[in-house]
Amino acid sequence: MYDKNQVTRCYDLAAEAYANRFFNELAGKPFDRNILTWFSRLIPGHEKVIETGCGPGEIARFLKDQGVNISGIDISQNMINMAKRLNPDIDFTQGDMLNLKLENDSIFGIVAFYAIVHFTLPEVKLALQEFKRALKPGGYILFSFHIGSGVLPVKDFLEQKNADADFVLFQVEDIVKIIDDLGLDRQEVITRYPYIGREYESKRAYILLKKK
């Protein structure tokens, strides 16, 4: 079961350690850089993109440097403070991806790298419904997650005392069913094996969707 308060507390406590560990992580992930570059080329220069679950802003930073008009939200205020410090030229605000403060059909792109990892399938569906509501027709969603089954309870995340949260692994077929039920257009569903020694050793999925 998704515990919003627990997740918020976890990232508030771990924000600085998370930024130290992951802010430069894309340097060692060529596939992620390539798919983000591809996504950036789908976005007209004047259109707005939001990153949900932005953490310290490493994905937003990369997309901004590709010319994307991007902003970010995260449930953790400490993460937002870290993102602002590391990326003073990008707008970051505290927010909830299950309740975006956006008008209907108001944004052209949403990126959510590993932002659903604390949700159960019902919350994944709610998040994608909310993304679809906010997207303009023809807009894109790019999101990723860890592939597997079950829940991984983590205590003292990144060695930060009381930074506890449950991480959820998903089967691709279950996520695809939600996507199809919502009527989103699947552009690509890609899986990759982990970079051994550089990240948590799970297979990953990257899904690109388009709003019809």
Protein Blocks (a to p, Z undefined) as FASTA:
>chain_A
ZZfklmmmmmmmmmmmmmmmmmmmmmmmmklmmmmmmmmmmpcfkbccddehklnolmmm
mmmmnopacddddfblklmmmmmmmmmmbccddddfklccbdehibfbdcdehklmmbcf
klmmmmmmmmmmmpcghiacdddddededjdddehihhighiacddddddfklmmmmmmm
nopacfbdcdddddehiaccddddddddddZZ
